[in-house]
Amino acid sequence: MATQASHRWDYDYGDFTSRRLLHHQFGGSLMTGIAASPASSHVLLFSRGGASGSGWRNDGFYYYEGAAAPGTGSLYNEAIEKA
């Protein structure tokens, strides 16, 4: 597991951590589902899945609903696009 002093991504699939620890390590907004790290190139996505339209699909990809209405864009969606 990653340490709070590191900006490296040291997590493996299936690891558990808290959102607070991730934000302490990488920065970004605590209040939005898309948190671009000011300290690294990481963009953190938070979703409860299902209800928001986000989640794993049968094709093996994870689909994430952005932070703005379709066609309007947002700074958060741009962070994903640039990552």
Z-matrix of the N, CA and C atoms (Angstrom, degrees):
N
C 1 1.449
C 2 1.525 1 108.73
N 3 1.302 2 116.06 1 148.69
C 4 1.466 3 121.93 2 -177.89
C 5 1.527 4 110.67 3 -71.57
N 6 1.310 5 115.32 4 154.06
C 7 1.450 6 120.39 5 175.36
C 8 1.519 7 109.42 6 -97.29
N 9 1.306 8 117.45 7 161.55
C 10 1.455 9 121.42 8 -177.67
C 11 1.527 10 112.03 9 -67.34
N 12 1.321 11 117.94 10 -23.04
C 13 1.462 12 120.37 11 -177.20
C 14 1.520 13 112.65 12 -83.60
N 15 1.310 14 118.22 13 -12.64
C 16 1.454 15 123.14 14 -174.06
C 17 1.530 16 111.56 15 -97.92
N 18 1.338 17 116.24 16 145.71
C 19 1.457 18 120.98 17 172.53
C 20 1.524 19 110.42 18 -105.28
N 21 1.325 20 116.75 19 6.63
C 22 1.473 21 121.03 20 175.96
C 23 1.512 22 109.16 21 -78.02
N 24 1.311 23 115.41 22 149.55
C 25 1.461 24 120.89 23 177.48
C 26 1.522 25 107.56 24 -90.21
N 27 1.326 26 116.48 25 101.02
C 28 1.459 27 122.16 26 -177.27
C 29 1.520 28 112.35 27 -109.06
N 30 1.312 29 117.63 28 25.93
C 31 1.451 30 121.71 29 -179.50
C 32 1.522 31 109.34 30 -99.62
N 33 1.313 32 115.63 31 144.32
C 34 1.462 33 121.90 32 175.63
C 35 1.519 34 109.19 33 -108.55
N 36 1.319 35 115.58 34 157.86
C 37 1.458 36 121.16 35 177.32
C 38 1.523 37 109.12 36 -52.97
N 39 1.299 38 116.69 37 129.02
C 40 1.454 39 121.98 38 178.68
C 41 1.516 40 114.22 39 94.77
N 42 1.341 41 117.77 40 -9.56
C 43 1.467 42 120.48 41 176.66
C 44 1.526 43 109.54 42 -67.38
N 45 1.308 44 115.44 43 147.22
C 46 1.463 45 121.02 44 176.07
C 47 1.514 46 109.45 45 -112.89
N 48 1.313 47 115.70 46 140.83
C 49 1.458 48 122.28 47 174.22
C 50 1.520 49 106.78 48 -153.74
N 51 1.297 50 117.56 49 177.81
C 52 1.457 51 120.33 50 178.51
C 53 1.529 52 109.90 51 -99.78
N 54 1.303 53 114.87 52 152.93
C 55 1.465 54 120.21 53 176.33
C 56 1.528 55 109.76 54 -62.10
N 57 1.314 56 117.21 55 -37.85
C 58 1.458 57 121.82 56 179.50
C 59 1.531 58 110.77 57 -60.52
N 60 1.337 59 117.56 58 -42.56
C 61 1.458 60 120.73 59 178.95
C 62 1.528 61 110.79 60 -65.67
N 63 1.331 62 117.42 61 -41.73
C 64 1.465 63 120.18 62 177.73
C 65 1.529 64 110.92 63 -60.33
N 66 1.324 65 116.65 64 -43.33
C 67 1.464 66 120.24 65 -179.78
C 68 1.526 67 111.38 66 -69.03
N 69 1.325 68 116.48 67 -34.60
C 70 1.463 69 119.12 68 176.82
C 71 1.528 70 109.79 69 -65.05
N 72 1.320 71 116.15 70 -37.60
C 73 1.458 72 121.31 71 -177.97
C 74 1.527 73 112.72 72 -77.85
N 75 1.329 74 117.82 73 -43.97
C 76 1.461 75 121.41 74 -171.90
C 77 1.523 76 114.55 75 -109.88
N 78 1.328 77 118.63 76 -15.45
C 79 1.455 78 121.16 77 -176.54
C 80 1.510 79 111.40 78 82.35
N 81 1.310 80 116.97 79 -165.29
C 82 1.454 81 121.74 80 -179.35
C 83 1.521 82 111.32 81 96.88
N 84 1.309 83 115.67 82 169.71
C 85 1.458 84 122.03 83 -175.94
C 86 1.528 85 111.69 84 -71.27
N 87 1.320 86 115.52 85 136.73
C 88 1.469 87 121.02 86 174.16
C 89 1.522 88 111.70 87 -84.19
N 90 1.315 89 117.41 88 -12.71
C 91 1.455 90 121.07 89 -170.71
C 92 1.525 91 114.81 90 -102.67
N 93 1.317 92 118.49 91 -11.92
C 94 1.461 93 119.98 92 -176.33
C 95 1.524 94 111.00 93 -112.24
N 96 1.304 95 116.24 94 163.18
C 97 1.457 96 121.32 95 178.10
C 98 1.513 97 112.98 96 -78.57
N 99 1.328 98 117.13 97 -16.09
C 100 1.459 99 122.64 98 178.56
C 101 1.521 100 107.15 99 -119.65
N 102 1.335 101 116.52 100 117.72
C 103 1.461 102 120.51 101 -176.74
C 104 1.522 103 109.49 102 -125.34
N 105 1.333 104 116.71 103 102.71
C 106 1.463 105 121.56 104 176.77
C 107 1.520 106 108.51 105 -79.04
N 108 1.327 107 116.31 106 128.64
C 109 1.455 108 121.27 107 -178.74
C 110 1.524 109 110.27 108 -77.31
N 111 1.329 110 117.97 109 126.00
C 112 1.461 111 119.85 110 174.98
C 113 1.533 112 111.93 111 -76.74
N 114 1.330 113 117.44 112 -13.50
C 115 1.463 114 122.06 113 -175.72
C 116 1.527 115 113.69 114 -99.18
N 117 1.332 116 117.71 115 -10.38
C 118 1.461 117 120.93 116 -177.46
C 119 1.528 118 109.04 117 -155.26
N 120 1.310 119 116.43 118 -176.51
C 121 1.470 120 120.44 119 179.04
C 122 1.526 121 112.47 120 -87.74
N 123 1.321 122 118.62 121 6.38
C 124 1.459 123 122.14 122 -177.89
C 125 1.528 124 111.80 123 -74.45
N 126 1.324 125 115.26 124 141.66
C 127 1.454 126 122.23 125 170.80
C 128 1.522 127 105.64 126 -123.13
N 129 1.325 128 116.71 127 118.31
C 130 1.458 129 121.82 128 -177.46
C 131 1.521 130 109.58 129 -93.64
N 132 1.328 131 116.28 130 131.80
C 133 1.459 132 122.18 131 178.07
C 134 1.520 133 108.55 132 -113.73
N 135 1.319 134 116.49 133 130.11
C 136 1.458 135 121.56 134 179.34
C 137 1.522 136 108.16 135 -121.24
N 138 1.322 137 115.28 136 130.59
C 139 1.454 138 120.34 137 -178.03
C 140 1.513 139 109.60 138 -148.27
N 141 1.287 140 115.30 139 148.10
C 142 1.463 141 119.83 140 172.54
C 143 1.524 142 109.73 141 -91.78
N 144 1.331 143 115.71 142 -6.36
C 145 1.464 144 120.97 143 177.79
C 146 1.522 145 112.74 144 68.77
N 147 1.306 146 115.10 145 162.50
C 148 1.458 147 121.41 146 173.77
C 149 1.512 148 114.56 147 67.95
N 150 1.320 149 117.45 148 -80.30
C 151 1.458 150 122.02 149 -172.71
C 152 1.525 151 112.84 150 -59.48
N 153 1.319 152 117.95 151 -34.03
C 154 1.459 153 120.81 152 -177.32
C 155 1.525 154 112.54 153 -86.17
N 156 1.316 155 117.42 154 -5.71
C 157 1.461 156 120.84 155 -175.24
C 158 1.517 157 111.88 156 93.66
N 159 1.316 158 117.19 157 -8.48
C 160 1.456 159 121.14 158 177.53
C 161 1.515 160 109.47 159 -85.84
N 162 1.324 161 115.89 160 150.39
C 163 1.454 162 119.67 161 175.59
C 164 1.518 163 112.64 162 148.87
N 165 1.318 164 114.73 163 175.00
C 166 1.467 165 121.00 164 178.96
C 167 1.517 166 109.88 165 -74.14
N 168 1.311 167 115.89 166 140.17
C 169 1.473 168 122.14 167 178.46
C 170 1.520 169 109.53 168 -114.68
N 171 1.305 170 115.88 169 168.79
C 172 1.469 171 121.66 170 -177.72
C 173 1.524 172 113.35 171 -61.11
N 174 1.330 173 118.03 172 -21.53
C 175 1.468 174 120.11 173 -179.55
C 176 1.530 175 112.42 174 -81.17
N 177 1.362 176 117.46 175 0.77
C 178 1.456 177 121.43 176 177.64
C 179 1.516 178 114.74 177 88.55
N 180 1.330 179 118.17 178 0.95
C 181 1.459 180 122.17 179 178.95
C 182 1.524 181 110.31 180 -100.44
N 183 1.331 182 115.19 181 150.47
C 184 1.455 183 120.78 182 174.00
C 185 1.517 184 107.43 183 -95.28
N 186 1.310 185 117.25 184 123.91
C 187 1.461 186 122.57 185 179.12
C 188 1.524 187 108.49 186 -101.66
N 189 1.319 188 115.07 187 133.03
C 190 1.457 189 120.28 188 -177.65
C 191 1.516 190 109.69 189 -122.72
N 192 1.331 191 116.10 190 126.95
C 193 1.455 192 121.11 191 175.82
C 194 1.519 193 108.39 192 -76.91
N 195 1.312 194 117.89 193 130.26
C 196 1.463 195 122.15 194 -178.20
C 197 1.505 196 113.31 195 -70.88
N 198 1.311 197 115.14 196 -175.73
C 199 1.461 198 121.84 197 -174.46
C 200 1.525 199 113.28 198 -94.43
N 201 1.309 200 119.38 199 4.53
C 202 1.468 201 121.37 200 -178.64
C 203 1.522 202 109.78 201 -138.46
N 204 1.309 203 115.61 202 163.76
C 205 1.450 204 120.30 203 176.24
C 206 1.528 205 109.53 204 -63.65
N 207 1.342 206 118.12 205 147.00
C 208 1.469 207 120.22 206 -179.75
C 209 1.522 208 111.95 207 -51.86
N 210 1.331 209 115.22 208 134.11
C 211 1.456 210 120.98 209 177.16
C 212 1.522 211 114.99 210 87.73
N 213 1.335 212 117.66 211 -12.00
C 214 1.460 213 119.33 212 -177.50
C 215 1.525 214 112.33 213 -95.67
N 216 1.319 215 117.77 214 -26.80
C 217 1.459 216 121.71 215 -179.80
C 218 1.513 217 112.29 216 68.79
N 219 1.298 218 116.45 217 170.53
C 220 1.461 219 122.57 218 174.62
C 221 1.511 220 108.22 219 -165.19
N 222 1.323 221 116.75 220 163.49
C 223 1.461 222 120.61 221 177.03
C 224 1.518 223 110.79 222 -61.44
N 225 1.328 224 117.27 223 -33.90
C 226 1.454 225 120.80 224 -179.90
C 227 1.524 226 110.91 225 -67.85
N 228 1.319 227 117.13 226 -43.48
C 229 1.466 228 120.13 227 178.01
C 230 1.523 229 110.41 228 -63.74
N 231 1.318 230 118.07 229 -36.26
C 232 1.468 231 121.74 230 178.24
C 233 1.509 232 110.98 231 -63.08
N 234 1.336 233 117.35 232 -34.78
C 235 1.466 234 120.83 233 178.56
C 236 1.521 235 110.22 234 -62.46
N 237 1.320 236 118.34 235 -37.82
C 238 1.462 237 122.08 236 178.27
C 239 1.520 238 109.32 237 -69.23
N 240 1.311 239 116.12 238 -44.92
C 241 1.460 240 121.15 239 -178.06
C 242 1.537 241 111.06 240 -60.66
N 243 1.324 242 117.56 241 -37.56
C 244 1.463 243 121.82 242 -177.97
C 245 1.517 244 113.15 243 -80.89
N 246 1.331 245 117.80 244 -17.54
C 247 1.478 246 121.49 245 -176.53
C 248 1.513 247 111.97 246 -69.84
